[in-house]
Amino acid sequence: MPKVKLRMRLFFSHMAVMVVGLSTLLIIGKLYTPQLFVWELVRLEGLGFNLSLVRPRLVEVFQVAWSRGAFWSVIVGGGTAGLMSYLAARWIGKPLQQMEEITRKVAKGELAARVPPYPIPELNRLAVSFNRMATTLEGVEQRRRDLVSDLTHELRTPLTVLEGYLEGLADGTIEPSPEIYLRLASETTRLRRLVNDLQELSQAEAGYLPIHTQPFSLTHLLSKVTTKFADQVPDGGPSLQLVCSPDLPLVLADPERVEQILINLLGNALRYTSTGTITLRTWVEMGSTRLAWIAVTDMGQGIAPDDLPHVFERFWRADRSRSRDSGGTGIGLAISKRLVELQGGTIAVESQLGQGSTFRFSLPLA
Ligand code: ADP
């Protein structure tokens, strides 16, 4: 079947309606109106008027007048209706054609292309939905590009270090020693950790990380994690303190994921605090939604106000070179944020440079 454009279809359907209307009018008029005229003449004769001499002429004149009237009605009416059908078909067809062109552009990768607003409400709603979809696609594409560029940057450093040492060892400019091998091993460990973190982050961002929520007691989990960390604090390092009411209600979350978040927050607190106290605190908020808050407060180096909005971004580190040496990948907080959100909570940070930071997150109560 030949493909006819929508605009033409609309135009022809309007024309068909018009032709049917006009033909009906003409056929019925042609058959019925002269007959009606003759009946009327007969009625007048019945009333006493003598029309027998002029009757054939009157009928003839009426026929001519009717035909001319019908002819001009068809010309003027048909022409106007045809023009209006054409304009209406164009009014609807043109935006659709434009929309199709823009859809093709977006499909080809021109993600900034947008459909303009239309005066027809239904088409306008379609345009708004399309533009929303294009904006989402643009965001996804931008994040993909950022991830690839961040990733390249992150992988390049350990690879350059490894390459340098291995070349030095190969051409004899570096003497093989246990320290050199340890350095090589630590760089490969870093690479492995980066790959693991990335896998976890991509799963968390895509929402594929399995979250098994269940009602459980935070008190038990918090004391377990605090004891584990207290054993790792170096001599003369910061002390760990747990402030937690024993009658804390149960929360509805995944204990393993909550532990993972706590390990990240406490690990950071330890890494960026040399002396003082690191406090793990919980409280309950009884607002419109009932929440348990868990906060990790340290007395460490703190975060500058300009840096605060970026801490949950992946690969972001306040001091890129130093954090890299200390093993940070800048992914931990991005994963924690996603894990908190997947469990229906929120995460926030408050910090003062040189005084310390508080990272807190909420979980729904059971
Ligand atoms: P990293 O593995 O580098 O610690 P994170 O995502 O956990 O990655 O943290 C990102 C950055 O946020 C860190 O590199 C550090 O600059 C800053 N940061 C996180 N926690 C703290 C904290 N408790 N005190 C000071 N800075 C912090």
Residues whose N, C-alpha, C, O or C-beta is under 5 A from the ligand:
A	BS01	ADP	N268 A269 Y272 G300 G302 I303 V311 W316 R317 A318 D319 S323 G328 T329 G330 I331 G332 L333 A334 S357
